[in-house]
């Protein structure tokens, strides 16, 4: 058993409140032969993204990859307007989701341009909020050494998903601005000509500590503003993704109460008595 899996299992007993999903079974639309080998790293990464996008939609409701046009945009003249496509859009709860699948031991890139686009989208969508869903998994080498077909990749992802961290947009922007903080939670990557030319990297250790000690991380991120956040711990129910069952896993759900009060969508979010704020 790998190190992170041991850490996750050691704390699972403290996750007693069940999260009831919006759907216990979803299908990833595909016309691809699932038995065909996935020879390209990009194809494997895309399928992993679809897997976690649909898992998020199953957990919290909504539609996958819906293009949003900013206020004043003319959908008949797509070249003249800005289009943003969140990974999951739930118009009933007025929440957007950005979904990230991150392997144990790896960091996660938050690209500047993406955060800038989301800031514009939220400015144009009054009452909507954005959450980032970070799935930690133990399937190594998806973009390098892993070999197999779509069926094998979906089977492996279902079995090796360890836990989920959901952070509100406000916490993400605070992390994005604390590059030179006294506690290293993130680092800065900037290189001309790179596909990640301007981004903030959330360290692997930070993603682990958001599971093991989220109160401490939120304290470092938010400082005096920590009272705006409510931290809840859940355990998911098993969910079928295109027939591949994802066993239950822990969820750390962080809610920005200032935004939640304006939306009123506190379904499945309750105060954890162990959290002292």
C-alpha positions in Angstrom: 0.0 0.0 0.0 1.4 3.4 -1.0 2.0 6.2 1.5 -0.9 8.4 0.7 -3.3 5.5 0.6 -2.2 4.7 4.2 -2.8 8.3 5.3 -6.2 8.3 3.7 -7.2 5.0 5.4 -5.9 6.1 8.8 -8.4 9.0 8.9 -11.4 7.4 7.2 -13.0 6.7 10.5 -13.6 10.4 11.2 -15.7 10.7 8.0 -19.0 9.4 9.2 -21.5 11.7 7.5 -22.7 10.4 4.1 -23.0 12.6 1.1 -26.0 11.6 -0.9 -25.2 12.1 -4.6 -27.5 13.7 -7.1 -27.2 10.6 -9.2 -25.9 7.1 -8.3 -25.1 6.3 -12.0 -24.0 8.5 -14.9 -22.7 7.7 -18.4 -19.7 9.3 -20.2 -20.9 9.9 -23.8 -18.6 8.2 -26.2 -18.5 6.7 -29.6 -15.0 5.3 -29.0 -14.2 1.6 -29.0 -13.4 1.2 -25.3 -11.3 -1.9 -26.1 -8.9 0.0 -28.4 -5.5 0.8 -26.8 -4.9 4.4 -25.5 -1.6 5.0 -27.1 -1.4 8.8 -26.8 -0.8 10.5 -23.4 -3.3 13.2 -24.4 -6.1 10.6 -25.0 -5.5 9.1 -21.6 -5.5 12.5 -19.9 -8.7 13.5 -21.7 -10.5 10.4 -20.6 -9.3 10.9 -17.0 -10.7 14.4 -17.2 -14.1 13.2 -18.5 -14.2 10.6 -15.7 -13.8 13.1 -12.9 -16.1 15.7 -14.6 -18.9 13.1 -14.7 -18.1 12.0 -11.2 -18.5 15.6 -10.0 -21.8 15.9 -11.9 -23.0 12.7 -10.2 -22.1 14.1 -6.8 -23.4 17.6 -7.1 -25.6 17.7 -10.1 -25.3 19.7 -13.3 -24.2 19.3 -16.8 -20.6 18.7 -18.1 -18.7 21.2 -20.2 -21.4 23.8 -20.9 -20.1 26.9 -22.7 -21.1 30.1 -21.1 -21.2 33.4 -23.0 -20.5 36.6 -21.0 -23.1 39.3 -20.6 -23.6 41.1 -23.8 -22.1 38.4 -25.9 -23.9 37.5 -29.2 -24.1 33.7 -29.5 -24.7 34.2 -33.3 -21.3 35.9 -33.6 -19.0 33.6 -31.6 -15.8 35.1 -32.9 -16.8 38.5 -31.3 -17.4 37.3 -27.7 -15.6 35.5 -24.9 -16.6 31.9 -24.2 -15.9 30.1 -21.0 -16.6 26.4 -20.5 -16.6 25.3 -16.9 -16.2 21.6 -16.3 -19.6 21.3 -14.6 -22.5 23.8 -14.5 -25.4 23.4 -12.1 -27.9 26.2 -12.8 -30.3 25.0 -10.1 -27.7 25.6 -7.3 -26.0 28.4 -9.3 -22.6 26.7 -9.0 -19.7 26.1 -11.4 -17.1 23.4 -10.9 -13.5 23.3 -12.2 -12.3 19.7 -11.9 -8.8 18.5 -11.4 -7.5 15.0 -11.2 -4.1 14.9 -9.4 -2.0 11.9 -8.8 -0.4 11.2 -5.4 3.0 13.0 -5.2 2.2 15.4 -8.0 1.3 19.1 -7.8 -1.6 20.9 -9.5 -1.3 23.8 -11.9 -3.7 26.8 -11.6 -3.3 28.8 -14.8 -3.5 32.5 -14.6 -5.6 32.9 -17.8 -8.1 30.4 -16.5 -8.5 32.2 -13.2 -8.8 35.5 -15.0 -11.6 34.1 -17.2 -13.5 32.7 -14.2 -13.3 36.1 -12.5 -14.9 37.7 -15.5 -17.6 34.9 -15.6 -18.5 35.3 -12.0 -18.6 39.1 -12.4 -21.2 38.6 -15.2 -23.2 35.9 -13.3 -24.7 37.4 -10.2 -25.4 34.9 -7.5 -23.2 32.1 -9.0 -20.2 30.6 -7.3 -17.2 28.6 -8.5 -15.8 25.6 -6.7 -12.6 23.7 -7.5 -12.8 19.9 -7.1 -9.4 18.2 -6.6 -9.5 14.5 -6.9 -6.4 12.7 -5.5 -5.8 9.3 -7.1 -3.1 6.6 -7.0 -2.8 5.8 -10.7 0.7 6.7 -11.7 2.0 7.4 -15.2 -1.2 8.3 -17.0 0.7 10.8 -19.2 3.9 8.7 -19.4 4.3 5.0 -18.7 0.7 3.7 -18.2 -0.5 1.3 -20.9 -4.0 0.0 -21.6 -7.3 0.7 -23.2 -10.3 2.9 -22.1 -12.0 0.1 -20.2 -8.8 -0.6 -18.2 -8.2 3.1 -17.5 -11.8 3.6 -16.2 -11.5 0.5 -14.1 -8.2 1.7 -12.6 -9.5 5.3 -11.9 -12.6 3.9 -10.2 -10.5 1.7 -7.9 -7.7 4.2 -7.2 -9.6 7.4 -6.4 -8.5 8.2 -2.9 -10.4 11.4 -1.8 -11.9 14.7 -2.9 -11.1 18.3 -1.8 -13.7 20.9 -2.8 -12.5 24.5 -2.4 -14.4 27.7 -3.1 -13.1 30.2 -5.6 -12.2 32.7 -2.9 -9.8 30.2 -1.2 -8.2 29.5 -4.6 -7.6 33.2 -5.3 -6.1 33.6 -1.8 -3.7 30.7 -2.5 -2.9 32.2 -5.9 -1.8 35.4 -4.1 0.4 33.9 -1.4 3.5 33.0 -3.4 5.9 34.6 -0.9 4.1 33.6 2.2 6.0 32.3 5.2 4.4 28.8 4.8 5.1 27.2 1.4 1.7 26.0 0.1 2.1 27.0 -3.5 4.9 27.9 -5.9 5.1 30.0 -9.0 5.8 28.7 -12.5 6.5 31.2 -15.3 8.2 30.3 -18.5 7.7 31.8 -21.9 6.7 29.3 -24.6 5.5 26.7 -22.1 1.9 25.5 -22.1 2.0 26.5 -18.4 3.6 29.9 -19.1 1.9 31.6 -16.2 0.5 29.6 -13.3 0.5 28.9 -9.6 1.4 25.4 -8.6 -0.4 23.9 -5.6 2.1 21.6 -3.9 1.5 17.9 -3.5 2.0 18.3 0.3 -0.6 21.0 0.4 -3.2 18.8 -1.3 -2.4 16.1 1.3 -2.7 18.5 4.2 -6.0 19.8 2.9 -7.2 16.2 3.7 -5.3 15.6 6.9 -5.6 19.1 8.5 -7.8 21.4 6.4 -8.4 23.8 9.3 -4.6 24.5 9.5 -4.3 25.1 5.8 -7.4 27.4 5.7 -5.9 29.3 8.6 -2.7 29.9 6.6 -4.7 30.8 3.5 -7.3 33.1 5.0 -5.8 34.5 8.2 -8.4 36.7 9.9 -10.9 35.9 7.2 -11.1 32.2 8.2 -14.5 32.7 9.8 -16.0 33.0 6.3 -15.3 29.3 5.7 -17.2 26.2 6.9 -15.3 22.9 6.6 -17.4 19.7 6.3 -16.3 16.1 6.1 -18.3 13.5 4.2 -17.9 10.1 2.8 -19.4 9.5 -0.7 -21.8 6.7 -1.6 -20.7 4.3 -4.4 -21.3 5.8 -7.8 -21.3 4.1 -11.2 -19.5 5.9 -14.0 -20.4 4.2 -17.3 -20.8 1.0 -15.4 -17.5 1.3 -13.5 -18.3 1.5 -9.8 -16.3 4.1 -7.7 -16.2 2.9 -4.1 -17.0 5.3 -1.3 -14.2 7.9 -0.6 -13.7 10.8 1.8 -14.7 14.3 0.8 -13.5 17.6 2.4 -16.0 20.2 1.4 -15.1 23.9 2.1 -17.9 26.4 1.7 -17.6 30.2 1.6 -20.5 31.1 3.8 -20.7 34.7 2.4 -21.5 33.3 -1.0 -23.6 30.4 0.2 -25.9 32.9 2.0 -26.6 34.6 -1.3 -27.3 31.3 -3.1 -29.1 29.4 -0.4 -28.0 26.0 -1.8 -26.6 24.4 1.4 -27.9 21.0 0.4 -25.6 18.3 2.0 -23.6 21.0 3.8 -23.8 21.2 7.6 -21.6 22.5 10.3 -19.0 20.1 11.6 -19.0 20.2 15.4 -15.3 19.5 15.4 -14.5 22.7 13.5 -13.9 25.5 16.0 -15.2 28.3 13.7 
